[in-house]
C-alpha cells in the first residue's frame, strides 16, 4: 500500500512498494494496449484515472 510521508518543508512524498509498482504497470499496459505511438498512448491515458490506496504515516 502506498504511504504518504510528510516532511518538515510541507512537501509530501509517496512511498510505493513492489506490488504498487506492478499494479501501476499492469494498469498502464491494459489501458494502452494496441497504441503504437506516443500520441496514441497519451490520448488513451488522458481520459483515465488511476488510484492508489494510501496509508498515512
Secondary structure, 3 states (H helix, E strand, C coil): CEEEEECCCCCEEEECCHHHHHHHHHHHHHHCCCCCCHHHHHHHHHCCCCCCCEEEC
